[in-house]
Structures are given as C-alpha cells and as structure tokens.
Amino acid sequence: MRSEGRIEKRVAVKIPARLVPGENGLLAETTTIVNVSARGARVVTSRRWRLGEQLDLASLSGEFRRQARVVYCHPLAGGQFCVGLEFGRSASWVSVAMIW
C-alpha cells in the first residue's frame, strides 16, 4: 500500500540544467530544475517525456550529474511540462548541496 506524501522533503531551487535521453544525445534539452532531493528532482521542460524513459540530468555548471528515470510528466500552461525524475542511485546531500 502506498503512503501519502514524500519520503524526503524536496528543496526548491532554480538551476539551469540539461536533460539528455539515454538513447539519443541529439535530443538533449536545456531546462530548469525546480526542486531536488537525494532521490529525485522536478524539472520544467518544453518536451513531453515518456514514463520510464532513462535520462541524464546535469547542471549546466557541471557540478551535478545523475542518471534518472521519468516517473511523471504533466502538462503546464504555455506548452511546457512538469517532469518528475527518480535518480538511478541516491545523490548524497553533499553533492546535491554543491549545486546551490
């Protein structure tokens, strides 16, 4: 049975980043991370991503990079999408904190 709410709190941020699909680096997109935790992140993007799609998420500064899986993709106003990402391995708080 699924419990309500998140296991970990996410930290609100505004970090320029790049999403790169695992199978095709030519479809990379510059985006913004809007919140992050050790287990995942939420990004705003102009593209609809498929559930389960494997991506690389990297801050444009190069200080943070994680493999992630799309767990949701919801439409937003203006043709954008809100995408929930689950990291392939948990990010340490040290590495997460380095990006802000």
N, C-alpha and C positions, 0 to 999 in steps of 0.2 A: 504494500500500500504506500502510495506517495504522500509525503507530508507536505503541508503548505509552507511556502516561504523558501528562502535560500539557506543553504548550509552555511555559507560565508557571506558577509556583507561585501558589497562592491563599493569601490571608491570612485566618485565622479571625477572625470578628467576630461581634457580636450587635447588629444595627442594626435598629430598628423601621422598616418601610418600607411602601409602598403599591404594589400591583400593579393596573394599570388595563388591561383589554383594549382594543386599538386600536379595535374596532368598537362597544364599549358601555361607557361610563364608569359606568353604573349597576351594573355587576358588579364594581366595584373591591373589593379586599380588603386589609385591613391584615395584614401578615405580618412575618417576620423574615429579614433577610439573615444567613446563617451563614458564608459565605466569599465573597471577591471577588478578582478580578484585573483587569487592564486590559482583558481580553477578555470577561469574563463573571462570573456570580455564581451562587450556590446559595442558594435560599430554602426555607423550610418554610412550607407553606400548608395550609389546610383544604379546598382545592378541587383537583380533578383538572383540569389544563390540557392542551390538545391539542398534540401535536408540531407545530412550525412556527407556532403561534399568536403573533401580534405583540402585545407588551405594552409599557407604560411602567412602569419601576421607579423609584421616587423615595423617598429617605429622608424620614421624617416631619419632620425638621428643615428640609428644603427645600434642603440644601446639595449634594445629589447627585441627578441625574436622567438616565436613559438609556433609549433605546428598546432593546428586547431581543426575542429570539426564543426560544421554548421548544425546547430540544434533548433534554430527557428529563423524565419525570415518573414517579417511583417511589413506590408506597405505603409508608407508615410505620405503626407501631403507633398505635392510638388514632384512626384515621380521618384522619390527616394525610398529606401528600405532600411529597416532596423534589423540587424542580424545578430543573433546570439551565437557566440563561439565557445566551445569547450576545448580547453587545452589538452593536447595529447599526453602531456605529463605536467604535473602541477608546477607552476612557477614559484620560486621562492619569493618571499616578501622582499628580500634584499634586491633581487633582480627586478621585481615589479616597482619597488620604490625608486630605483635608479632612473626610471623614465620620467619622473616628475620631481 
